[in-house]
Amino acid sequence: METISNIQLRDEKVYPDSHVLQTVLSDSYNAYLHLTELFDKHEMTFEWRYYHDGKAWLCKVQKKKRTIIWMSAWKGYIQASIYFPQKHIDKVYELNISETQKNKIRLTKDVGRLKPCIFEIRDQQIINDFEKVVHLKLECK
């Protein structure tokens, strides 16, 4: 399993523009572009910002002022995390997403009272499952 030390975009002075992201993501850059289209489609905004506590650039995706997704860049892929309160996690398991992804979510350690749904987005294949979880997050209050 990857550790936080493998996260890219550590230099506070280097903004993750399209050139930097293409270099880090390599073949996964097209999947990243597809994600940005998905965000636009759902009227979500996204912003890359350097976070001193994690010493890395992260992308926060919001719908109005509500945070929906956190993303980080890793060598060859984007990691996108969606956090659900425990009261909604059963709805995630009821979604028509791959059993592999459901098992990954089940095995992911809780963060306080939240269950992270973490997706390693390397290509457009996983984006279908990811979009279903995003829809659920947008519906849950």
C-alpha contacts under 8 A as a table, 3 or more apart, distances in Angstrom:
res1	aa1	res2	aa2	distance
2	E	5	S	7.98
2	E	6	N	6.44
3	T	6	N	5.70
3	T	7	I	7.59
4	I	7	I	5.52
6	N	74	W	6.67
6	N	75	K	7.61
7	I	10	R	7.51
7	I	56	A	7.62
7	I	72	S	7.25
7	I	73	A	6.33
7	I	74	W	4.87
7	I	75	K	7.32
8	Q	24	V	7.25
8	Q	56	A	7.26
8	Q	72	S	7.81
8	Q	73	A	5.60
8	Q	74	W	5.09
8	Q	75	K	6.52
9	L	12	E	7.78
9	L	14	V	7.56
9	L	16	P	7.06
9	L	56	A	5.66
9	L	57	W	5.58
9	L	73	A	6.81
10	R	55	K	6.01
10	R	56	A	4.41
10	R	57	W	6.49
11	D	14	V	5.54
11	D	56	A	7.03
12	E	15	Y	7.17
12	E	50	Y	6.10
12	E	55	K	7.82
12	E	56	A	7.12
12	E	57	W	7.32
15	Y	20	V	7.70
15	Y	48	W	7.96
15	Y	57	W	7.98
16	P	19	H	7.63
16	P	20	V	5.28
16	P	21	L	5.79
16	P	48	W	7.11
16	P	57	W	7.56
17	D	20	V	5.40
17	D	21	L	6.13
18	S	21	L	5.10
18	S	22	Q	5.98
19	H	22	Q	5.14
19	H	23	T	6.32
20	V	23	T	5.18
20	V	24	V	6.33
21	L	24	V	5.13
21	L	25	L	5.73
21	L	26	S	7.85
21	L	29	Y	7.01
21	L	73	A	7.74
22	Q	25	L	5.28
22	Q	26	S	5.32
22	Q	29	Y	5.52
23	T	26	S	5.44
24	V	73	A	7.22
24	V	74	W	6.93
24	V	75	K	5.41
24	V	76	G	6.22
24	V	77	Y	7.97
25	L	28	S	5.11
25	L	29	Y	5.20
25	L	73	A	7.13
25	L	74	W	6.98
25	L	75	K	5.84
25	L	76	G	4.24
25	L	77	Y	5.26
25	L	78	I	7.16
26	S	29	Y	5.72
26	S	75	K	7.92
26	S	76	G	5.62
26	S	77	Y	7.92
27	D	30	N	6.92
27	D	76	G	6.75
27	D	122	R	7.60
27	D	123	D	7.95
28	S	31	A	5.28
28	S	32	Y	6.51
28	S	76	G	5.95
28	S	77	Y	5.50
28	S	78	I	7.58
28	S	121	I	7.32
28	S	122	R	4.82
28	S	123	D	5.68
29	Y	32	Y	4.96
29	Y	33	L	6.38
29	Y	77	Y	7.77
30	N	33	L	5.01
30	N	34	H	6.25
30	N	123	D	7.46
31	A	34	H	4.92
31	A	35	L	6.29
31	A	121	I	6.93
31	A	122	R	6.56
31	A	123	D	5.07
31	A	124	Q	5.31
31	A	127	I	7.97
32	Y	35	L	4.98
32	Y	36	T	6.46
32	Y	78	I	7.05
32	Y	121	I	7.74
33	L	36	T	5.11
33	L	37	E	6.43
34	H	37	E	5.10
34	H	38	L	6.32
34	H	124	Q	7.46
35	L	38	L	4.93
35	L	39	F	6.27
35	L	127	I	7.64
36	T	39	F	5.01
36	T	40	D	6.29
37	E	40	D	5.05
37	E	41	K	6.11
38	L	41	K	5.02
38	L	42	H	6.40
38	L	131	E	7.82
39	F	42	H	5.28
39	F	43	E	6.11
39	F	44	M	4.91
39	F	45	T	6.68
39	F	46	F	7.72
39	F	61	V	7.82
40	D	43	E	4.90
40	D	44	M	5.77
40	D	45	T	7.20
41	K	44	M	7.63
43	E	63	K	6.70
44	M	61	V	6.50
44	M	62	Q	5.34
44	M	63	K	4.59
44	M	64	K	7.11
45	T	61	V	5.60
45	T	62	Q	5.29
45	T	63	K	6.49
45	T	64	K	7.79
46	F	59	C	6.40
46	F	60	K	5.50
46	F	61	V	4.24
46	F	62	Q	6.27
47	E	59	C	5.29
47	E	60	K	5.51
47	E	61	V	6.68
48	W	57	W	6.31
48	W	58	L	5.50
48	W	59	C	4.18
48	W	60	K	6.56
49	R	57	W	5.33
49	R	58	L	5.58
49	R	59	C	6.25
49	R	60	K	7.78
50	Y	55	K	7.18
50	Y	56	A	5.61
50	Y	57	W	4.12
50	Y	58	L	6.28
51	Y	54	G	5.70
51	Y	55	K	5.71
51	Y	56	A	5.70
51	Y	57	W	6.03
51	Y	58	L	6.94
52	H	55	K	4.61
52	H	56	A	6.91
57	W	72	S	6.98
58	L	70	W	6.90
58	L	71	M	5.72
58	L	72	S	4.99
58	L	73	A	7.61
59	C	70	W	5.75
59	C	71	M	4.88
59	C	72	S	6.29
60	K	67	T	6.81
60	K	68	I	7.82
60	K	69	I	6.12
60	K	70	W	4.89
60	K	71	M	6.50
61	V	67	T	5.90
61	V	68	I	5.72
61	V	69	I	5.01
61	V	70	W	6.26
61	V	71	M	7.89
62	Q	65	K	6.02
62	Q	66	R	5.31
62	Q	67	T	4.36
62	Q	68	I	5.31
62	Q	69	I	7.02
63	K	66	R	5.32
63	K	67	T	6.56
63	K	68	I	6.75
67	T	70	W	7.81
68	I	82	I	6.29
68	I	83	Y	7.74
68	I	134	V	7.47
68	I	137	K	6.83
68	I	138	L	7.33
69	I	80	A	6.48
69	I	81	S	5.59
69	I	82	I	4.93
69	I	83	Y	7.60
70	W	80	A	5.71
70	W	81	S	5.20
70	W	82	I	6.69
71	M	78	I	6.67
71	M	79	Q	5.48
71	M	80	A	4.38
71	M	81	S	6.28
72	S	78	I	5.87
72	S	79	Q	5.30
72	S	80	A	6.69
73	A	77	Y	6.37
73	A	78	I	4.77
73	A	79	Q	6.31
74	W	77	Y	5.33
74	W	78	I	5.88
74	W	79	Q	7.01
76	G	122	R	6.81
77	Y	120	E	6.40
77	Y	121	I	5.57
77	Y	122	R	4.77
78	I	120	E	5.91
78	I	121	I	5.15
78	I	122	R	6.73
79	Q	118	I	6.81
79	Q	119	F	5.66
79	Q	120	E	4.69
79	Q	121	I	6.11
80	A	118	I	5.76
80	A	119	F	5.20
80	A	120	E	6.59
80	A	121	I	7.27
81	S	116	P	6.16
81	S	117	C	5.50
81	S	118	I	4.42
81	S	119	F	6.33
82	I	116	P	5.70
82	I	117	C	5.11
82	I	118	I	6.54
82	I	133	V	7.90
82	I	134	V	7.53
82	I	137	K	7.64
83	Y	114	L	5.86
83	Y	115	K	5.53
83	Y	116	P	4.43
83	Y	117	C	6.09
84	F	87	K	7.95
84	F	88	H	6.22
84	F	89	I	6.17
84	F	114	L	5.32
84	F	115	K	5.24
84	F	116	P	6.46
84	F	117	C	7.67
84	F	137	K	7.36
85	P	88	H	5.73
85	P	89	I	6.67
85	P	113	R	6.09
85	P	114	L	4.59
85	P	115	K	6.29
86	Q	89	I	5.24
86	Q	90	D	7.95
86	Q	113	R	6.38
86	Q	114	L	6.00
86	Q	115	K	6.49
87	K	90	D	7.39
88	H	91	K	5.52
88	H	92	V	7.11
88	H	140	C	7.43
89	I	92	V	5.18
89	I	93	Y	6.77
89	I	115	K	7.11
90	D	93	Y	5.12
90	D	94	E	6.37
91	K	94	E	5.02
91	K	95	L	6.55
91	K	136	L	7.84
92	V	95	L	5.37
92	V	102	K	7.89
92	V	133	V	6.73
92	V	136	L	7.42
93	Y	102	K	6.16
95	L	132	K	7.25
95	L	133	V	7.68
96	N	129	D	7.72
96	N	132	K	7.86
97	I	101	Q	6.95
97	I	102	K	7.13
97	I	129	D	5.12
97	I	132	K	7.51
98	S	101	Q	5.31
98	S	102	K	6.40
98	S	129	D	7.09
99	E	102	K	4.91
99	E	103	N	6.04
100	T	103	N	5.22
100	T	104	K	6.22
101	Q	104	K	4.99
101	Q	105	I	6.24
101	Q	119	F	7.95
102	K	105	I	5.13
102	K	106	R	6.23
103	N	106	R	4.96
103	N	107	L	6.18
104	K	107	L	5.22
104	K	108	T	6.23
104	K	118	I	7.94
105	I	108	T	5.18
105	I	115	K	7.78
105	I	116	P	6.95
105	I	117	C	5.32
105	I	118	I	6.86
108	T	115	K	7.49
108	T	116	P	6.82
108	T	117	C	7.69
109	K	115	K	7.22
109	K	116	P	7.63
110	D	113	R	6.68
110	D	114	L	5.68
110	D	115	K	4.75
110	D	116	P	6.53
111	V	114	L	5.15
111	V	115	K	6.21
111	V	116	P	7.07
119	F	126	I	7.84
119	F	130	F	7.06
121	I	124	Q	7.45
121	I	126	I	6.45
121	I	127	I	7.17
122	R	126	I	7.91
123	D	126	I	6.71
123	D	127	I	7.60
124	Q	127	I	5.20
124	Q	128	N	7.58
125	Q	128	N	6.56
126	I	129	D	5.54
126	I	130	F	6.25
127	I	130	F	4.75
127	I	131	E	5.90
128	N	131	E	5.24
128	N	132	K	6.54
129	D	132	K	5.27
129	D	133	V	6.55
130	F	133	V	5.25
130	F	134	V	6.22
131	E	134	V	4.90
131	E	135	H	6.15
132	K	135	H	5.11
132	K	136	L	6.38
133	V	136	L	5.06
133	V	137	K	6.22
134	V	137	K	5.04
134	V	138	L	6.21
135	H	138	L	5.13
135	H	139	E	6.31
136	L	139	E	5.07
136	L	140	C	6.16
137	K	140	C	5.25
137	K	141	K	7.97
138	L	141	K	7.75
